[in-house]
Amino acid sequence: MKNVSWYYNLNLKPQGPLSFEEMRARIHRGEVGPHDLISNDADGSWRPACEWGVFEVTLFPATQAFMQGQDVVEDEKEWVLLVPAADGKGVVQEGPFSVREIREALRNHSVNGQQYIWKSGLSGWCRIQDRPEFAALVESVL
């Protein structure tokens, strides 16, 4: 599968072709998330990126710097959010925020799971809904 052309979905439009290395780079930068649909010209099916098996799970920023079973530090201000700019043109960074603050913002709908988030130690931005610290809450507030 490494010598085939890869495609990803952006705003319901296929993007590509990309080499295997280019797709890995987009995943590592957070441009393609673990649940984003991707395909290749050898298989033809569209599946979530994390289900392909050729991209290691630690490649995705959504899974980096998280240890299953480890307690989440809820009050450490380490997260930065991308939010719409006040003038409606583009996005700006806000923060840092703690896990507790982001969870509260999700509950009161001032942020949503589709917004992007980052903290030191991640290779790129990822959607709030893809981070284990917030995924269950995002599902419950929908």
BAFI-3210 file (N, C-alpha, C; in Angstrom, 3 decimals, decimal comma, padded with zeros to 6 digits):
// residues 142
n [1|2|3|4|5|6|7|8|9|10|11|12|13|14|15|16|17|18|19|20|21|22|23|24|25|26|27|28|29|30|31|32|33|34|35|36|37|38|39|40|41|42|43|44|45|46|47|48|49|50|51|52|53|54|55|56|57|58|59|60|61|62|63|64|65|66|67|68|69|70|71|72|73|74|75|76|77|78|79|80|81|82|83|84|85|86|87|88|89|90|91|92|93|94|95|96|97|98|99|100|101|102|103|104|105|106|107|108|109|110|111|112|113|114|115|116|117|118|119|120|121|122|123|124|125|126|127|128|129|130|131|132|133|134|135|136|137|138|139|140|141|142]
n.u [000,813|002,135|003,065|001,043|-001,393|-002,791|-005,760|-007,665|-010,531|-011,825|-013,954|-016,016|-014,849|-012,662|-009,154|-005,996|-003,925|-001,810|001,407|002,366|004,127|003,546|000,892|001,278|002,692|000,728|-001,100|000,502|000,869|-001,658|-003,540|-005,049|-007,246|-007,756|-010,299|-011,043|-012,057|-010,251|-008,719|-007,332|-005,838|-005,533|-007,258|-009,733|-011,902|-013,450|-012,381|-012,114|-009,078|-007,604|-008,272|-006,921|-004,511|-001,912|-000,925|000,545|-000,895|000,176|001,025|-000,951|-001,890|-004,055|-003,800|-001,414|000,765|-000,929|-001,744|-003,280|-005,333|-003,919|-004,245|-006,009|-004,815|-006,684|-006,635|-004,414|-003,210|-002,794|-003,710|-004,403|-006,721|-008,190|-010,140|-012,956|-012,134|-012,784|-013,582|-014,688|-013,136|-011,148|-009,206|-008,173|-005,740|-006,484|-006,019|-003,754|-005,815|-007,352|-008,098|-010,466|-011,651|-012,073|-013,822|-016,014|-016,636|-017,447|-019,746|-021,384|-021,660|-019,992|-017,748|-017,081|-016,936|-015,733|-013,847|-010,380|-007,529|-004,568|-001,551|001,606|003,892|002,388|002,298|000,848|-002,201|-005,428|-008,826|-011,096|-012,961|-011,594|-009,690|-008,896|-009,388|-011,650|-013,527|-015,749|-017,390|-017,983|-019,569|-021,739|-022,885|-023,991]
n.v [-001,212|001,117|002,116|003,322|005,773|008,187|009,608|012,198|013,452|016,647|019,057|017,643|017,019|015,091|015,085|015,067|013,290|011,832|010,828|008,013|008,946|011,689|011,629|010,615|012,796|014,810|013,721|013,687|016,424|017,080|017,713|015,773|013,920|011,200|010,160|011,103|010,540|008,546|007,323|005,043|004,427|001,736|000,243|001,643|001,988|004,176|004,956|005,602|007,224|006,078|003,424|002,126|000,809|001,019|003,357|004,334|004,618|006,532|008,483|010,338|013,532|013,613|011,421|011,623|012,210|011,240|009,026|006,032|005,340|006,987|009,670|012,622|015,872|018,320|021,107|022,369|024,855|024,404|024,095|025,317|027,003|027,182|029,728|031,398|034,485|037,809|039,588|037,896|036,853|034,328|032,590|032,751|032,243|031,261|031,220|030,116|027,288|025,239|021,704|021,474|024,011|023,896|021,749|022,844|024,921|023,397|022,250|024,528|025,272|027,187|026,511|023,965|020,482|020,289|022,249|023,224|022,192|022,429|021,494|021,712|019,235|017,895|017,018|018,476|020,348|019,251|018,054|018,911|016,925|014,617|014,171|012,195|013,262|014,789|013,572|011,883|013,722|015,480|013,839|013,505|016,044|016,547]
n.w [000,000|000,168|-002,210|-003,635|-004,703|-002,523|-001,047|000,532|002,278|002,015|002,963|001,679|-000,735|-002,652|-002,096|-003,552|-005,899|-003,347|-002,205|-000,164|001,817|001,783|002,681|005,261|006,349|006,317|008,122|010,445|010,886|011,620|009,738|008,595|010,332|012,750|012,290|009,877|006,530|004,281|001,250|-001,179|-004,413|-004,907|-003,305|-003,103|-001,351|001,078|004,200|007,773|008,675|010,790|010,644|008,635|009,178|008,183|009,047|011,904|015,144|016,874|015,202|014,755|015,932|017,686|019,325|020,598|023,421|025,410|027,914|028,343|031,085|032,767|035,047|034,194|034,257|035,364|035,833|034,794|032,756|029,603|027,038|023,757|021,752|018,475|017,342|015,786|014,211|015,430|013,442|011,655|009,681|009,073|011,623|015,090|017,685|020,981|024,491|027,056|028,054|030,564|030,943|032,387|031,905|029,134|028,962|030,318|028,547|026,366|027,463|027,790|025,225|024,017|022,693|020,227|019,286|016,781|016,579|016,562|018,508|020,511|022,233|023,908|022,900|021,063|017,617|015,858|015,187|016,367|016,238|018,838|019,479|018,843|020,779|023,606|026,159|025,896|024,243|025,101|026,405|024,313|022,699|024,426|024,615|022,191]
ca.u [000,000|002,988|003,368|-000,198|-001,781|-003,734|-006,688|-008,406|-011,745|-011,817|-015,201|-016,727|-014,158|-011,408|-007,904|-004,913|-003,279|-000,656|002,199|002,249|004,882|002,794|-000,268|001,814|003,027|-000,537|-001,613|001,381|000,611|-003,031|-004,407|-005,938|-007,458|-007,943|-011,631|-011,260|-012,096|-009,194|-008,799|-006,184|-006,270|-005,461|-008,398|-010,922|-012,891|-013,201|-012,458|-011,384|-007,623|-007,080|-008,633|-006,146|-003,487|-000,564|-000,544|000,569|-001,806|000,911|001,254|-002,037|-001,813|-005,158|-003,440|-000,099|000,857|-002,026|-001,499|-004,496|-005,298|-003,261|-005,168|-005,937|-004,636|-007,785|-006,498|-003,199|-003,525|-001,831|-004,374|-004,671|-007,831|-008,413|-011,513|-013,204|-011,707|-013,881|-014,034|-015,260|-012,186|-010,095|-009,220|-007,106|-005,447|-006,838|-005,582|-004,026|-006,966|-007,226|-009,090|-011,723|-012,229|-012,552|-015,022|-017,107|-016,986|-018,221|-021,075|-022,211|-021,689|-019,190|-016,864|-017,667|-015,977|-015,073|-012,777|-009,041|-006,866|-003,155|-000,729|003,000|004,059|001,647|002,946|-000,028|-003,532|-006,427|-010,164|-011,408|-013,689|-010,683|-008,824|-009,531|-009,793|-012,901|-014,383|-017,012|-018,220|-018,474|-020,671|-022,891|-023,517|-024,571]
ca.v [000,000|002,295|002,597|003,719|007,162|008,352|010,737|012,486|014,207|017,992|019,732|016,714|016,911|014,331|015,815|014,167|012,164|012,031|009,629|007,514|009,849|012,948|011,386|010,547|014,156|015,518|013,152|014,123|017,847|017,239|018,105|014,622|013,346|009,750|009,774|011,632|009,487|008,529|006,213|004,944|003,917|000,269|-000,319|002,357|002,258|005,324|004,537|006,490|007,075|005,200|002,032|001,571|-000,088|001,355|004,587|004,032|005,468|007,643|009,491|011,314|014,402|013,324|010,338|011,885|012,770|010,750|007,671|005,385|005,009|008,054|010,734|013,876|017,047|019,150|022,546|022,908|025,630|023,977|023,929|026,491|026,766|028,039|030,244|032,361|035,857|038,731|040,194|036,844|036,456|033,458|032,130|033,220|031,363|031,737|030,342|028,696|026,848|023,941|020,694|021,842|025,156|023,469|020,933|023,772|025,605|022,432|022,121|025,713|025,440|028,308|025,850|022,696|019,412|020,448|023,240|022,660|022,371|022,035|021,735|021,312|017,790|017,376|017,363|019,357|020,623|018,201|018,456|018,637|015,653|013,493|014,002|011,357|014,064|015,493|012,833|011,434|014,906|015,986|012,959|013,677|017,356|016,671]
ca.w [000,000|000,230|-003,553|-004,274|-004,469|-001,427|-001,141|001,749|002,069|002,580|002,573|000,797|-002,017|-002,553|-002,293|-003,891|-005,211|-002,480|-001,934|001,211|002,689|001,879|003,547|006,631|006,779|006,600|009,372|011,527|011,120|012,077|008,638|008,428|011,655|012,780|011,834|008,538|005,522|003,276|000,308|-002,080|-005,713|-004,945|-002,585|-003,562|-000,310|001,958|005,600|008,676|008,557|011,842|010,371|007,537|009,693|007,704|009,744|013,330|015,901|017,485|014,171|014,847|017,110|018,599|020,251|021,187|024,780|026,251|028,393|028,818|032,501|033,519|035,436|033,452|035,116|034,881|036,044|034,187|031,548|028,595|025,744|022,940|020,827|017,316|017,383|014,713|014,484|015,703|012,189|010,833|008,636|009,579|013,012|015,962|018,813|022,321|025,562|027,309|028,830|031,231|030,546|033,056|031,202|027,821|029,193|030,642|027,294|025,585|028,090|027,553|023,769|023,519|021,734|019,796|019,041|015,486|016,678|016,701|019,791|020,512|023,415|023,739|022,835|019,915|016,356|015,093|015,728|016,166|016,667|020,248|019,563|018,649|021,947|024,630|027,314|025,626|023,313|025,689|026,664|023,022|022,302|025,315|024,448|020,845]
c.u [000,850|003,295|002,110|-000,458|-002,886|-004,556|-007,329|-009,564|-011,617|-013,047|-015,950|-016,116|-012,867|-010,205|-006,811|-004,710|-002,061|000,119|001,933|002,933|004,164|001,567|000,178|002,107|001,763|-001,166|-000,805|001,172|-000,810|-003,988|-005,400|-006,038|-007,735|-009,291|-011,985|-011,200|-010,952|-009,366|-007,479|-006,644|-006,172|-006,705|-009,713|-011,965|-012,471|-013,430|-011,764|-009,886|-007,066|-007,378|-007,794|-005,042|-002,074|-000,049|-000,606|-000,232|-001,087|001,273|000,243|-001,878|-002,908|-004,805|-002,116|-000,231|-000,338|-001,730|-002,796|-004,343|-004,631|-004,294|-004,925|-005,795|-005,618|-007,545|-005,222|-003,552|-002,470|-002,417|-004,623|-005,745|-007,722|-009,883|-011,713|-012,763|-012,928|-014,435|-014,642|-014,354|-011,071|-010,293|-008,048|-006,901|-005,878|-006,357|-004,326|-005,245|-006,645|-008,269|-010,444|-012,413|-012,778|-013,797|-016,221|-017,566|-017,770|-019,639|-021,969|-022,224|-020,962|-018,045|-017,552|-016,563|-015,231|-013,924|-011,447|-008,373|-005,428|-002,575|000,682|003,099|003,306|002,324|002,108|-001,342|-004,433|-007,777|-010,363|-012,045|-012,786|-009,767|-009,551|-010,032|-011,195|-013,924|-015,734|-017,944|-018,781|-019,653|-021,914|-023,590|-024,117|-026,070]
c.v [001,267|002,864|002,974|005,189|007,212|009,619|010,950|013,394|015,568|018,713|018,944|016,612|016,126|015,215|014,798|014,175|012,591|010,721|009,203|008,475|011,183|012,781|011,299|011,946|014,948|015,010|013,692|015,593|018,104|017,677|017,004|013,957|011,858|009,292|010,378|010,480|009,659|007,282|006,123|004,279|002,397|-000,368|000,325|002,650|003,476|004,868|005,575|006,184|006,080|003,725|001,383|000,635|000,214|002,650|004,316|005,073|006,671|008,722|010,624|012,190|014,116|012,249|010,579|012,465|012,393|009,316|007,111|005,008|006,064|009,139|011,981|015,007|018,101|020,650|023,154|023,587|025,343|023,894|025,271|026,111|027,671|028,431|031,218|033,765|036,753|039,362|039,172|036,346|035,632|033,052|032,740|032,196|032,041|030,730|030,865|028,474|025,514|022,974|021,064|022,990|024,760|022,610|021,823|024,513|024,674|022,306|023,322|026,132|026,687|027,813|024,552|021,720|019,499|021,454|022,549|023,102|021,880|022,279|021,265|019,791|017,147|017,843|018,311|019,580|019,415|018,717|018,078|017,265|014,443|013,241|013,197|012,149|014,651|014,684|012,438|012,605|015,469|015,148|013,220|015,027|017,547|016,561]
c.w [000,000|-001,146|-004,324|-003,989|-003,420|-001,624|000,231|001,409|002,757|002,053|001,493|-000,595|-001,830|-002,889|-002,581|-005,383|-004,410|-002,387|-000,492|002,176|002,857|002,779|004,997|007,171|007,111|007,894|010,548|011,872|011,619|010,984|008,291|009,791|011,599|012,248|010,485|007,533|004,532|002,407|-000,443|-003,374|-005,841|-004,340|-003,037|-002,504|000,511|003,388|006,465|008,631|009,571|011,578|009,277|007,994|009,219|008,329|011,246|014,119|016,525|016,473|014,275|016,085|018,141|019,620|020,963|022,591|025,652|026,622|028,953|030,279|033,370|033,837|034,602|034,463|034,613|034,974|035,472|032,861|030,490|027,190|025,070|021,926|019,608|017,340|016,228|015,137|014,648|014,428|011,231|009,723|009,254|011,027|013,767|017,068|020,101|023,336|026,189|028,213|029,493|030,657|031,143|032,311|029,831|027,963|029,504|029,388|026,367|026,134|027,778|026,078|023,269|022,634|021,325|019,420|017,730|015,521|016,954|017,990|019,675|021,887|023,113|023,791|021,688|018,636|015,510|015,811|015,499|016,647|018,138|020,366|019,413|019,839|023,012|025,851|027,144|024,837|023,902|025,961|025,355|022,566|023,152|025,135|023,062|020,863]
res [m|k|n|v|s|w|y|y|n|l|n|l|k|p|q|g|p|l|s|f|e|e|m|r|a|r|i|h|r|g|e|v|g|p|h|d|l|i|s|n|d|a|d|g|s|w|r|p|a|c|e|w|g|v|f|e|v|t|l|f|p|a|t|q|a|f|m|q|g|q|d|v|v|e|d|e|k|e|w|v|l|l|v|p|a|a|d|g|k|g|v|v|q|e|g|p|f|s|v|r|e|i|r|e|a|l|r|n|h|s|v|n|g|q|q|y|i|w|k|s|g|l|s|g|w|c|r|i|q|d|r|p|e|f|a|a|l|v|e|s|v|l]
***
